């Protein structure tokens, strides 16, 4: 009888513990965060995650998603696609996340796509702008892949039109990062749009990530009298190119894309060199929208600095996915995917967006102008 009672007590205890664990789990939603927190693209990853964490804190403080608290599971992919893949597998198989946010860059984000599709776990990025991110090799749409940023071809088109229409440019020189799909995609679409509008490309020079001396390229361009210089690349090299260009007396407008958006650009180029510099971006701190103003105020209180576009995109990304989870019929990857596809008129600080049939956002873009390294103008352009 004593043995029987002991066995019953053990069974009751185990059952109670299991029920408690199950109850706890049903009150939580795990979301993976796979970002570049170190390595060459750390500024993008760190900025995105700051925005993500602020959004999650606010959502949880307001009661979570339908009463369930978000549990973020964060990893550093070290800015390498191979590590991003390893971490995606870990988030899915070990951590059992419902969705994954990030990475920030096209190369790292695309590396986790096979993991997402195989395991039916939605992944979403706020800043991977490569044109083909949401498409498979056969042209079909990746079922579990989403983004809330515009893509490179749109950036290239917008900046080409801005050069021709707003700056009255007739001749453009291009200094392209040939080591990245990002740089090549931007350049290709700029050239296509600029020439179709009657402009001429007088030079198309290339560099690779990590280069530091651009004087030979810039000296060649100086002899060609271009009206504008377009630099489709990241801030790491762009800052040095701009500094060296100004030192050589190249004072025409310099144009770029969202890869310019980093405080390190000012560190590399120097504030005095960053005049008559324009770049396409997802968000501007000059926006007077009440939602933007409230975000800036809250972000500054949390981090002690003004938010940049990657902070804003991370913030919107977390809320975008949380919004879909809240609307999903059940807490499965497939149901969340369906809810993401059905998103219409999601209001974020980077603009209001709807998801199109290719899992891309329909939203506006801004062209930001710099004066002494600080934003002084912002032109919003609708798609």
C-alpha positions in Angstrom: 0.0 0.0 0.0 2.8 2.4 0.9 4.5 1.7 -2.5 1.3 2.3 -4.3 0.7 5.6 -2.5 4.3 6.7 -3.3 3.9 5.9 -6.9 0.6 7.8 -7.0 2.2 10.8 -5.4 5.1 10.8 -7.9 2.7 10.6 -10.8 0.6 13.5 -9.4 3.8 15.6 -8.9 5.1 14.9 -12.4 1.6 15.6 -13.9 1.4 18.9 -12.0 4.9 19.9 -13.1 4.1 19.1 -16.7 0.8 21.1 -16.5 2.6 24.0 -15.0 5.2 24.0 -17.8 2.6 23.7 -20.4 0.6 26.5 -18.9 3.7 28.7 -18.8 4.5 28.0 -22.5 1.0 28.8 -23.6 1.4 32.3 -22.2 4.5 32.9 -24.3 5.4 33.4 -27.9 9.0 32.9 -28.9 10.3 35.1 -31.7 13.9 34.6 -33.1 16.3 37.5 -33.6 19.1 36.6 -36.1 21.2 39.7 -36.7 24.6 41.1 -37.5 25.7 42.2 -34.0 29.4 42.0 -34.9 31.4 42.0 -38.0 31.5 44.4 -41.0 27.7 45.0 -41.0 27.3 45.3 -37.2 26.0 48.9 -37.3 23.0 47.7 -39.4 22.3 44.8 -37.1 22.7 46.6 -33.9 20.5 49.4 -35.0 17.8 47.1 -36.2 17.8 45.1 -32.9 17.6 48.3 -30.8 14.3 49.1 -32.6 13.1 45.5 -32.3 13.7 45.4 -28.6 12.0 48.7 -28.0 8.9 47.5 -29.9 8.8 44.2 -28.0 9.1 46.0 -24.7 6.2 48.2 -25.6 4.1 45.3 -26.9 4.7 43.3 -23.7 4.0 46.3 -21.5 0.7 46.7 -23.2 -0.3 43.1 -22.5 1.6 41.2 -25.2 -0.1 39.6 -28.2 -3.6 38.7 -27.2 -2.4 38.3 -23.6 0.7 36.3 -24.5 4.2 37.8 -23.8 6.8 37.8 -26.5 10.0 36.0 -25.6 12.8 37.2 -27.9 15.6 34.7 -28.6 18.6 36.7 -29.9 21.7 35.6 -31.6 24.7 37.3 -33.4 25.4 35.9 -36.9 28.7 37.9 -37.0 27.7 39.3 -40.4 28.4 36.0 -42.2 25.8 34.0 -44.2 27.0 30.7 -43.0 26.5 31.6 -39.3 23.1 33.1 -40.1 22.1 29.7 -41.5 23.4 27.8 -38.5 21.5 30.1 -36.2 18.3 29.9 -38.2 18.4 26.1 -37.8 19.1 26.5 -34.1 16.1 28.9 -33.6 13.8 26.5 -35.4 14.9 23.1 -34.1 16.1 24.0 -30.5 14.4 27.2 -29.6 11.1 26.4 -31.4 10.4 30.0 -32.4 7.2 30.9 -34.2 8.9 33.4 -36.5 12.4 34.9 -37.1 13.3 38.6 -37.5 16.3 39.4 -39.6 19.0 39.4 -40.7 19.5 42.9 -41.9 21.6 42.4 -45.1 20.5 40.6 -48.2 23.3 38.0 -48.1 22.7 36.9 -44.6 18.9 37.0 -44.9 18.8 34.9 -48.1 21.0 32.3 -46.5 18.3 31.3 -44.0 15.5 31.1 -46.6 15.8 27.3 -47.1 15.5 26.8 -43.4 12.3 28.9 -43.3 10.7 27.2 -46.2 11.6 23.6 -45.1 10.3 24.2 -41.5 7.4 26.4 -42.4 8.6 29.2 -40.1 8.0 32.8 -41.4 11.1 35.0 -41.7 10.9 38.8 -42.2 13.5 41.5 -42.7 13.4 45.2 -42.3 16.4 46.0 -44.6 17.4 43.3 -47.0 16.9 45.2 -50.2 18.1 42.8 -52.9 15.6 42.6 -55.7 15.2 38.8 -55.7 15.0 38.2 -51.9 11.5 37.0 -52.0 11.8 35.0 -55.2 13.1 31.4 -55.8 15.3 30.6 -58.8 12.3 29.4 -60.8 10.6 32.8 -60.3 8.1 31.6 -57.7 7.6 33.5 -54.5 9.2 32.1 -51.4 6.2 31.1 -49.3 7.6 32.0 -45.8 9.8 35.0 -46.7 8.7 38.7 -46.2 10.2 42.1 -46.0 9.0 45.6 -45.1 11.6 47.6 -47.0 11.6 48.6 -50.7 14.1 46.9 -53.0 17.2 48.0 -54.8 15.7 48.5 -58.3 13.2 51.0 -56.8 16.1 52.9 -55.0 18.1 53.0 -58.2 15.1 54.3 -60.2 14.2 57.0 -57.6 17.7 58.3 -57.3 18.2 58.5 -61.1 14.9 60.4 -61.4 16.0 62.7 -58.5 19.3 63.4 -60.2 17.6 64.3 -63.5 14.6 66.1 -62.3 15.6 67.7 -59.0 19.3 68.3 -59.7 19.1 68.8 -63.5 21.9 66.4 -64.0 22.8 65.3 -67.6 26.0 63.5 -67.0 26.6 61.0 -64.1 29.6 59.0 -62.9 29.2 55.8 -61.0 31.6 54.3 -58.4 30.2 50.9 -57.6 30.8 48.2 -55.0 31.3 45.3 -57.4 31.7 42.8 -54.6 28.0 42.9 -53.5 24.7 42.2 -55.2 23.5 45.3 -53.4 25.9 47.6 -55.2 25.5 46.0 -58.6 21.7 46.0 -58.4 21.6 49.7 -57.5 24.0 50.6 -60.3 22.2 48.6 -62.9 18.8 50.3 -62.2 20.3 53.8 -61.9 21.9 53.4 -65.3 18.8 52.1 -66.9 16.5 54.8 -65.6 19.0 57.7 -66.0 19.8 56.9 -69.6 16.2 56.3 -70.5 15.5 59.9 -69.3 18.2 61.2 -71.7 21.1 61.3 -69.3 24.7 60.0 -70.0 26.9 57.7 -67.9 30.3 59.2 -68.4 32.2 56.7 -66.2 31.4 53.5 -64.4 34.2 52.6 -62.0 34.3 49.7 -59.5 35.8 48.9 -56.1 35.5 46.0 -53.7 34.6 46.0 -50.0 37.6 46.8 -47.9 39.3 49.2 -50.3 40.6 52.4 -48.8 42.4 54.3 -51.5 40.1 55.7 -54.3 42.3 58.5 -55.6 43.1 56.9 -58.9 39.4 56.4 -59.7 38.5 59.9 -58.5 41.2 61.5 -60.6 39.9 59.8 -63.7 36.4 61.0 -62.9 37.5 64.5 -62.2 38.6 64.9 -65.9 35.1 64.0 -67.1 33.1 66.8 -65.6 30.2 64.8 -64.4 27.2 66.6 -62.9 26.7 64.0 -60.1 28.5 61.0 -58.7 26.5 58.0 -57.7 28.0 55.6 -55.1 25.9 52.5 -54.8 27.6 50.9 -51.8 27.9 50.9 -48.0 29.0 53.6 -45.6 32.3 51.9 -44.9 33.8 52.7 -48.3 31.4 55.6 -49.2 32.6 57.7 -46.4 36.2 57.4 -47.6 35.3 58.0 -51.2 33.4 61.2 -50.3 36.3 62.5 -48.2 38.9 61.8 -50.9 36.6 63.3 -53.6 36.2 66.5 -51.8 39.9 66.7 -51.1 40.5 66.5 -54.9 38.0 69.3 -55.6 35.1 67.2 -56.7 32.3 69.3 -55.3 29.4 68.2 -57.4 26.4 66.4 -55.7 27.2 62.9 -54.4 24.3 60.4 -54.4 23.8 57.1 -52.6 21.3 54.7 -51.2 20.3 53.4 -47.7 23.7 51.9 -47.2 24.8 55.5 -46.4 22.6 55.6 -43.3 25.1 55.2 -40.5 26.7 57.6 -38.0 30.0 56.1 -39.1 29.6 57.9 -42.4 30.3 61.2 -40.7 33.3 59.7 -38.8 34.8 58.5 -42.1 34.1 61.5 -44.4 34.1 64.3 -41.9 31.1 66.7 -41.5 32.5 69.3 -43.8 32.7 66.8 -46.7 29.0 65.8 -46.3 27.4 68.7 -48.1 25.4 68.3 -51.3 25.1 64.6 -50.5 21.7 62.8 -51.1 20.6 59.3 -50.5 17.5 57.2 -50.7 16.2 55.9 -47.4 13.3 54.3 -45.6 12.7 57.0 -43.0 13.6 60.5 -42.1 13.9 62.1 -38.6 12.6 65.3 -40.2 9.1 63.7 -40.7 6.5 65.6 -38.8 4.0 62.7 -38.6 2.8 62.3 -34.9 3.7 58.6 -34.9 7.2 59.4 -36.0 7.6 62.2 -33.4 6.4 59.9 -30.7 8.8 57.1 -31.8 11.7 59.5 -31.8 10.8 60.7 -28.3 10.5 57.2 -26.9 13.7 56.0 -28.6 15.7 58.9 -27.3 14.4 58.2 -23.8 15.4 54.5 -24.1 18.8 54.8 -25.8 19.9 58.4 -25.3 20.3 59.1 -29.0 18.3 60.0 -32.1 17.0 57.0 -34.1 18.2 56.2 -37.6 16.4 54.3 -40.4 17.6 50.9 -39.2 16.3 51.7 -35.7 12.9 52.6 -37.3 12.9 49.6 -39.6 13.6 47.2 -36.7 10.8 48.8 -34.7 8.3 48.5 -37.5 9.5 44.9 -38.3 8.7 43.7 -34.8 5.3 45.4 -34.8 4.6 44.1 -38.3 5.2 40.5 -37.3 3.4 40.9 -34.0 0.4 42.4 -35.7 0.2 39.3 -38.0 0.6 36.9 -35.1 -2.3 38.7 -33.4 -4.5 38.2 -36.4 -3.4 34.6 -37.2 -6.1 31.9 -36.7 -3.7 29.9 -34.6 -0.1 30.0 -33.4 1.5 28.0 -36.2 4.0 29.1 -38.8 1.5 28.5 -41.6 -1.2 30.6 -40.0 1.2 33.5 -39.3 2.4 33.3 -42.9 -1.2 33.6 -44.1 -1.8 36.6 -41.8 1.4 38.3 -43.1 0.2 37.9 -46.6 -3.1 39.5 -45.8 -1.5 42.6 -44.2 -3.1 45.8 -45.5 -2.4 49.4 -44.4 -0.1 48.6 -41.6 0.9 51.9 -40.1 4.5 52.2 -39.1 7.0 54.9 -38.5 8.7 54.2 -41.9 5.3 54.6 -43.6 2.1 52.8 -44.2 2.4 49.5 -46.1 0.5 46.7 -47.6 2.0 43.4 -48.6 1.8 42.6 -52.3 1.6 39.3 -54.1 5.4 39.0 -54.0 5.6 39.5 -50.2 7.1 43.0 -50.7 5.7 46.2 -49.3 3.9 48.9 -51.2 5.2 52.0 -49.5 6.9 55.4 -50.0 10.6 56.2 -50.1 12.4 59.3 -49.1 15.4 61.1 -50.5 17.5 62.7 -47.7 19.9 65.6 -48.2 22.8 66.2 -45.9 24.4 69.5 -44.8 27.5 69.4 -42.7 26.8 65.7 -42.1 23.3 66.3 -40.8 19.9 65.8 -42.4 18.5 69.0 -43.6 16.0 68.0 -46.3 13.6 65.1 -47.0 11.6 64.5 -50.1 9.0 61.7 -49.9 8.3 59.9 -53.1 5.3 57.5 -53.5 5.6 54.2 -55.5 
